[in-house]
Amino acid sequence: MSDAPTRRRIRVQATPKDPQTLRFILEVPMQGDASVRYEDAGADAPLARALFAIPGVQHIEVSGASIHITRIPEGDWTAMKAPIAAAIRDVLDNEALPLGQGFDAPLDEDARLLRAVSDLLDREANPAIASHGGSVAVERVENSDVYLRMSGGCQGCAASSATLRQGIETMLRAALPAIREIIDLTDHDAGTNPFYTGTPGNTPTLNRSLPPGTVGWEDGQIIIDPEYLAPKLGLTPDTLRAGMRNGDIVSSSETGTEDHAGKTRITVRTPVRAWAAEVFADGTSREAPPPRARPIQATVGETLADQVRRYLQNLPEDKVPITYGKLARGLGYWAPGSIAKVTSALEATMRVDAALVTPFIAARAVSRSGDKLPGKGFFELAQALERGPMDGETDRAFHERLLGEVSSTLEKIQKTASE
């Protein structure tokens, strides 16, 4: 077995409005709460000496676990990023005080709030927004007023303003009550490659023929030309393909019977828009009004938490676990904010399961990240309910144990019902 130390993870994030600055994000603070800015290699600090030795570095700003590095105008990030990351790792591995002595002065309130907002956006908001090719960053904090800017796929997105107000602002205010005002600096009418284009791109309401070659068949599946479909959904072709891959955009097909025999309807849905077409046996096709997406039928007095429980209980084993987004769409919820509603309902099921001393059915739902684990809130609530991991048990082992307990419990219920 190798004795080599674990490689430190460093994430790199662009800075809105300043292509000459990159933010290098560490897993832990560089040196406690230290916050310092270096303009040249003369500072008595190992980190400053190591980074200014890299050609192109102009100045450095460190705040907790974030290192903002600005290059000279003629510098090239392609050539600089790897050496910078290597230098940071080397200093962390070999220096007890990477920033030197004398950094025990506390940060002022605005600096503390800036760090807290930035960390919260990186942990909670940007992983989801990144699926649309965008990001949100805090540019500054003044007198407890927070200035945010959305960029990338969010700039020019028709839904980005609502995302900021209904989602991100609510999250920030709940976690950081010291915030006074949140100011949106985003130009929502601009953007070079927005996820949603600036034009409304209304959902079609009239039947009209599709151009020849737009729709075809491949291995029994309907294939639609993305160059034609993307503008119909207010997307670029690249973001349409990316959305289909990551599950943000889904399609479904229905084969007609009786009066509709010989006809297939294909429906494509994004979180805010839908498009549909009817394909006939002779190969012709036409656009058609898409069917409405409705929540699953609830019984009298049934809450969303009840619907979530019923859906997860009936989920086939080969579909377990299911992502929060797919769960929301499976329940018929597509509007912005739907995932937040569903995760809140999942937490409600956890409280009920804790009271009844039954396995958390919510374990069947996970975030879309590659580790296929529930979000951080799941584990925090499990701990708060005194039903968290056992001593020495990792989050993954805990989750796998819960999945097994849920499946075993559901199997017993089904067996009892059939007897």
Secondary structure, 3 states (H helix, E strand, C coil): CCCCCCCCCEEEEECCCCCCEEEEEECCCCCCCCEEEECCCCCCCHHHHHHHCCCCEEEEEEECCEEEEEECCCCCHHHHHHHHHHHHHHHHHHCCCCCCCCCCCCCCHHHHHHHHHHHHHHHHHHHHHHHHCEEEEEEEEECCEEEEEEEECCCCCCCHHHHHHHHHHHHHHHHCCCCCCEEECCCCCCCCCCCCCCCCCCCCCCCEECCCCCEEEECCEEEECHHHHHHHCCCCHHHHHHHHHHCCCEEEEEECCHHHCCEEEEEEECCCCEEEEEEECCCCEEEECCCCCCCCCCCCCCCHHHHHHHHHHCCCHHHCCEEHHHHHHHCCCCCCCHHHHHHHHHHHHHHHHHHHCCCCHHHHEECCCCCCCCCHHHHHHHHHCCCCCCCCCCHHHHHHHHHHHHHHHHHHHHHHHHC
